[in-house]
Amino acid sequence: MNIAIDARFLGPDGTGIGRYTEELVRQLEQLDKANQYHILLRAANFDLFQPTNPNFHRIMADVPWYSPQEQLVIPRILRRLNPDLTHFPYDAPPIFAPGKVITTIHDLTKADFQSVSSSTKSPGLYWIKQSAYKLALHRGAERSVKIIVPTHAVKDKVVQDLHVPPEKVVVTYEAADQKFFSWGERQVSDSQKTAILQKYAIKSPFLIYVGNVFPYKNLNKLIEALKLLPPEISLVCVGKRTSFHDRLAEFVKQNQLTDRVVMPGFVADEDLSILYRAAETYVFPSLSEGFGLPAIEAMASRLPLACSDIPVFREVCGDNAVFFNPTDPADIASKISEVLNDQKLHEKLVKEGLERARQFSWRKMTAQTLLVYEECGKDNEQTKKKN
């Protein structure tokens, strides 16, 4: 087969979708020696992917995702390539993309949390873009031959909200990068920890959260919960700085917690590995997730996990986390206190969480995705024979 993958999200700028796309392409290079692949990339991430498999070819497609330009440029590129199928590893592919399409819908958060407060754009522009997104989302789900999702919780929502048959939706679990497991094994000296904590002006003991700070991540409730915890406990929120950080910083200031909340922005992997080793607990207060990759990364890093009691986290984490009501700061604080004060619980979460994290594999996810490609390829062959 001749397969195209829209990999414009590939790399750190694409956040979770970028990680998924990068792992998918990297693993496919190792697993698949038969099919031909055309990997669509932007100028910004073109050099991030250096093919080692001769069947993989880079294609320049330098247009932003979710943009008006992609509606014209991406279909034009695909018509030139004429692939047997195209995989869009995100939820709203260009409406006029030609040929057979597979999409990955990581979650329906953008559709579920519609609010001008969740955007930095003007109200008029926000609602125009939101309407265009929903049109592309529904159109993409309708015309996709298969839809890949990261959890059964997302599958249930896709079937219900987008009105697609269950047999069209395939669950492929995501995973933590191997480096998180190796970080957890690494011995870190007290002097190394002290140096990193001083670098970012962090005081122990501290809780840690890693990721973006969009409103649905629910960090305001975590900030309110922090007020109910002992004053020596601080919170570190690691992630790329955006205008949403400014909003969160203002909320922290209003709650008089500027001396207990640290927002260092982006932290390099080597430093982050030590912060994970120095933290007391990973806290994940989201109201919605498709998979919750940081939860697996935290467990792989030997960190006990306290997270929202939502279906996705129950599915992904099993019994290897303490769950709280994400809308109740008192319950958030209570559950965090359990992890901090109960040594047996702490040790249990670390030990069993690590085993849980090891059950997920990017290689397994990619092998399942390749089976989806091959199933679609068989459909192509059957159609050709009939014709």
Buried (B, 14 or more C-beta within 10 A) or exposed (E): BBBBBBBBBBBEEBBBBBBBBBBBBBBBBEBBEEBBBBBBBBEEBBEBBEEEBEBBEBBEBBBEBEEEEBBEBBBEBBEEBEBBBBBBBBBBBBBEBBBBBBBBBBBBBBBEBEEBEBBEEEEEEBBEBBEBBBEBBBBBBEEBBBBBBBBBBBBBBBBEBBEBEEEBBBBBBBBBBEBBBEBBEEEBEEEBBEEBBEEBEBBEBBBBBBBBBBBBBBBBBBBBBBEBBEEEBBBBBBBBEBEBBEBBBEBBEEBEBEEBBBBBEEBEEEBBBBBBBBBBBBBBBBBBBBBBBBBBBBBBBBBBBBBBBBBBBBBBBEEBBBBBBBEBBEBBBBBBBBBBEBEEBBEBBBEBBBEBBBEBBBEBBBBBBBEBBBEBBEBBEEEEEEE
